[in-house]
Amino acid sequence: MVLVQRSSGTEREREREMASRGGVDLEEIPSVDLMTELLRRMKCSSKPDKRLILIGPPGSGKGTQSPLIKDEYCLCHLATGDMLRAAVAAKTPLGIKAKETMEKGELVSDDLVVGIIDEAIKKPSCQKGFILDGFPRTVAQAEKLDEMLGKQGTKIDKVLNFAIDDAILEERITGRWIHPPSGRTYHTKFAPPKTPGLDDVTGEPLIQRKDDTAEVLKSRLEAFHRQTAPVIDYYSKKGNVAQLHAEKPPKEVTAEVQKALA
């Protein structure tokens, strides 16, 4: 985001040009928002840099803990799918290559994905570090990631492994019900709606995702374990894997995360 101060004459014309490119006029931003952002940046300046990888199967709680880690340590959250779409939309050189590859129906290469991660972590929002979610999935990807970071004189500080028994995941996932318009989620055991099958607020029907079934989950978990076990072993040899007891309540998992990152 480009911040543009108000001025006059040629400066004013330059300001309008900058605004047309997505710049922001400081005078149009409420003072309370400016102060909030300033205080946030001051707080973040004292935080240690963190470069993290989150590994865990679907339903392990990564989605619950990731925003908390992001806010606590002033990190950016990087999901490879989101980054690819953003690079394509921004028409960066790597984004153009990725689009060409995807239009051919081919898989985006590891080198291209690592290149897009390299672009992303240079943004101001990633100044204090990042959380990588969903990457690396293979040892080859992990090695390419480490090579890229090594050229910058940095490395992965911690890999958080959300370890949980498959049987617990089945109970968590197959009991999930969703209200699509609002995104509200329920669980038949842990957070049931007031009226079975209906949203608490609107009374509209809840649905279950097609992949929230025992059969689909079993297939996904088999693929997850097959792919990620070698990656966890790779980073374990480097001594930077923290094993989290992801079956515990969210607050207890948060405490484990804080201890691992202390």
Disulfide bonds with the S-S distance in Angstrom:
Cys44-Cys74 1.93
Cys76-Cys126 1.98
